[in-house]
Amino acid sequence: MSRLRRSLLVPALLIGAWTLAALAGWPSRRAMPTPSAFLGAAAHELVQARVWLDLLATLGRVLGALAIAVPLGGLLGIALGRRRATWRAVEPSLDFLRAIPPILTFPLFLLALGYGEASRLACTASAATGLVMLHVGLGLARAPKERAETVALAGLSARETFLVLHVYEALPGLLTGARVALAAALVVSVVSEMLVGAEHGLGARALDAMLAYRAELLWLVIALAGAIGWALSGALAAIERRWLDW
């Protein structure tokens, strides 16, 4: 079987299962439109301006959160992880914070920053920053001691040590953390759009579709959210292959 046929096999099976489930009315005809109904709604909605504004709004919030989280989380991770004693001291507290669902902090940001874009961006960025910081810090804390000892014997300055050792060791964790943070940022961004009346965003669009009992539109929103995550994750994976070829 050719590579193209293998890549098309799973989508074909999923579409077949989707058609059978929709025709059988499982789990509910309200929640599971037929593929033809979905494609008809998608064709209609994708020529409208609103769905593209919703997509761009969510994409902008995710990219904005990552633009804050990657450098900030990377620096915090390096600061905490470059000394194992420091990392061992803060790791239990970080594990506790990691266990808190990020969206639960959204009301705090609403109280502090008001009902606007600042609260949504701050909540999304904080969730993503914590994940990047954890991956970078853990990577540095587990780095082989021999490399640090070699750099120390070379008599490098603090700046040279940061560039030669810490940045080098942090890159794998930084890029892995960025991909994990991307998924979290997308989830938090969409949910925050649903909780508070955002004018544009896939979360707001999904809420409208649910209230109007338009399952086909809701599935379109789900597909668009998946497309955002897939495209951005692919871009980060390409960067990782280019930067970490060693």
C-alpha positions as a printed Julia matrix, in Angstrom:
246×3 Matrix{Float64}:
   0.0    0.0    0.0
   1.41   3.37  -1.03
   2.13   6.1    1.52
  -0.71   8.26   0.13
  -3.22   5.42   0.48
  -2.11   4.73   4.03
  -2.48   8.41   4.96
  -6.02   8.46   3.55
  -7.09   5.19   5.15
  -7.74   6.55   8.66
  -9.74   9.62   7.49
 -11.81   7.37   5.24
 -12.57   5.0    8.12
 -13.46   7.91  10.4
 -15.82   9.41   7.81
 -17.45   6.0    7.31
 -17.93   5.56  11.06
 -19.25   9.13  11.31
 -21.82   8.48   8.55
 -23.03   5.27  10.16
 -23.3    6.91  13.6
 -25.21   9.89  12.2
 -27.63   7.7   10.25
 -28.2    5.51  13.3
 -28.91   8.57  15.43
 -26.05   7.83  17.85
 -25.37   9.44  20.25
 -28.06  11.93  19.19
 -29.26  13.34  15.91
 -29.03  16.78  17.47
 -25.35  16.32  18.29
 -24.2   14.27  15.3
 -25.0   15.77  11.86
 -24.39  13.75   8.74
 -21.21  14.51   6.76
 -23.3   16.07   4.0
 -25.05  18.42   6.46
 -21.7   19.36   7.97
 -20.11  20.05   4.58
 -23.1   22.13   3.5
 -22.94  24.24   6.66
 -19.16  24.56   6.35
 -19.41  25.74   2.75
 -21.98  28.34   3.77
 -20.14  29.58   6.86
 -16.66  29.71   5.33
 -17.73  32.35   2.82
 -18.98  34.55   5.66
 -16.73  37.08   7.35
 -17.7   36.25  10.92
 -16.22  32.76  11.08
 -12.87  34.09   9.86
 -12.97  36.89  12.43
 -13.64  34.27  15.11
 -10.73  32.14  13.91
  -8.34  35.09  13.73
  -9.4   36.29  17.18
  -8.64  32.92  18.78
  -5.43  32.55  16.79
  -4.3   36.01  17.89
  -4.94  35.2   21.55
  -3.03  31.94  21.33
  -0.06  33.52  19.55
  -0.07  36.44  21.98
   0.03  34.05  24.93
   2.88  32.07  23.38
   4.82  35.25  22.63
   4.75  35.97  26.38
   5.07  32.41  27.66
   8.04  31.13  25.64
  10.63  33.8   26.58
   9.29  34.35  30.1
   8.87  30.65  30.86
  12.27  29.92  29.37
  14.04  32.5   31.54
  12.21  31.39  34.69
  12.99  27.76  33.92
  16.68  28.53  33.47
  16.78  30.58  36.67
  15.19  27.77  38.7
  16.69  24.73  36.97
  20.34  25.67  36.55
  21.0   24.76  40.2
  19.66  21.39  41.25
  19.28  22.42  44.88
  17.04  25.33  43.86
  14.95  23.11  41.62
  14.5   20.48  44.34
  13.34  23.21  46.71
  10.69  24.65  44.35
   9.59  21.49  42.54
   6.93  20.43  45.1
   5.31  23.88  44.94
   5.39  23.82  41.14
   3.77  20.38  41.1
   0.97  21.74  43.3
   0.43  24.72  40.99
   0.51  22.47  37.94
  -2.37  20.43  39.39
  -4.67  23.49  39.44
  -6.82  23.72  36.27
  -5.73  26.99  34.59
  -9.27  28.05  33.77
 -10.08  28.2   37.5
  -7.78  31.22  37.76
  -9.77  33.1   35.14
 -12.17  34.68  37.68
  -9.14  36.09  39.51
  -7.89  37.73  36.33
 -11.39  39.09  35.71
 -11.42  40.69  39.15
  -7.93  42.11  38.68
  -8.06  43.21  35.03
 -11.75  43.51  34.21
 -13.97  41.99  31.55
 -11.77  42.48  28.51
  -8.95  41.12  26.42
  -6.35  41.71  29.14
  -7.89  39.13  31.48
  -8.21  36.51  28.74
  -4.64  37.04  27.55
  -3.24  37.04  31.1
  -5.01  33.79  32.0
  -3.91  32.06  28.81
  -0.33  33.33  29.06
   0.02  32.31  32.71
  -1.06  28.74  31.94
   1.36  28.51  29.0
   4.22  30.13  30.93
   4.02  27.59  33.71
   4.27  24.68  31.28
   7.27  26.13  29.45
   8.99  26.89  32.75
   8.45  23.34  34.02
   9.89  21.7   30.9
  12.92  24.01  30.78
  13.64  23.78  34.5
  13.28  20.0   34.57
  15.55  19.64  31.55
  18.28  21.74  33.12
  17.97  20.05  36.51
  18.49  16.65  34.86
  21.35  17.72  32.61
  24.6   15.73  33.02
  26.86  17.23  35.68
  29.91  16.65  33.5
  28.93  19.45  31.12
  28.63  22.0   33.9
  31.96  20.87  35.36
  33.66  21.19  31.95
  32.31  24.72  31.5
  33.44  25.64  35.03
  36.97  24.36  34.33
  37.08  26.41  31.13
  36.81  29.57  33.22
  33.94  31.09  31.23
  32.17  34.21  32.43
  28.57  34.13  33.68
  27.32  35.44  30.33
  29.34  32.87  28.38
  28.15  30.08  30.68
  24.54  31.18  30.13
  24.93  31.07  26.34
  27.14  27.99  26.02
  25.61  25.79  28.71
  22.22  26.97  29.93
  20.69  28.01  26.61
  22.04  24.87  24.95
  20.56  22.63  27.64
  17.3   24.58  27.74
  16.48  24.38  24.02
  14.94  20.85  23.99
  12.77  21.65  27.01
  11.88  25.05  25.6
  10.6   23.69  22.3
   8.84  20.72  23.89
   7.3   23.02  26.47
   6.17  25.38  23.73
   4.26  22.58  22.0
   2.6   21.5   25.25
   1.86  25.13  26.11
   0.29  25.6   22.68
  -2.36  22.98  23.4
  -3.05  24.46  26.84
  -3.23  28.0   25.44
  -5.75  26.93  22.81
  -7.95  25.22  25.41
  -7.84  28.11  27.88
  -8.42  30.69  25.17
 -11.49  28.92  23.75
 -13.0   28.25  27.19
 -12.43  31.86  28.31
 -14.24  33.03  25.18
 -17.19  30.84  26.14
 -17.32  31.94  29.78
 -17.33  35.7   29.19
 -19.08  37.35  26.27
 -16.23  37.81  23.81
 -17.36  39.53  20.63
 -15.24  37.25  18.45
 -13.57  33.89  19.01
 -14.18  30.21  18.37
 -15.39  29.76  21.94
 -18.03  32.46  21.51
 -19.02  30.95  18.16
 -19.34  27.47  19.72
 -21.57  28.83  22.48
 -23.84  30.52  19.91
 -24.05  27.28  17.92
 -24.98  25.29  21.03
 -27.7   27.74  22.07
 -29.12  27.67  18.53
 -28.99  23.82  18.38
 -26.78  24.0   15.31
 -24.62  20.9   15.69
 -23.12  21.25  12.21
 -21.8   24.73  13.08
 -20.45  23.45  16.39
 -18.55  20.71  14.58
 -17.15  23.32  12.18
 -15.82  25.31  15.14
 -14.26  22.13  16.53
 -12.61  21.45  13.18
 -11.25  25.01  12.97
  -9.83  24.78  16.49
  -8.16  21.52  15.54
  -6.76  23.15  12.4
  -5.19  25.94  14.48
  -3.56  23.46  16.84
  -2.38  21.23  14.0
  -0.84  24.1   12.01
   0.94  25.71  14.95
   2.15  22.37  16.31
   3.51  21.51  12.87
   5.35  24.83  12.72
   6.91  24.24  16.15
   7.88  20.69  15.14
   9.61  22.06  12.02
  11.53  24.56  14.15
  12.49  21.77  16.55
  13.84  19.61  13.71
  15.86  22.54  12.37
  17.3   23.74  15.68
  17.82  20.38  17.36
  19.42  18.42  14.56
  22.18  17.57  17.01
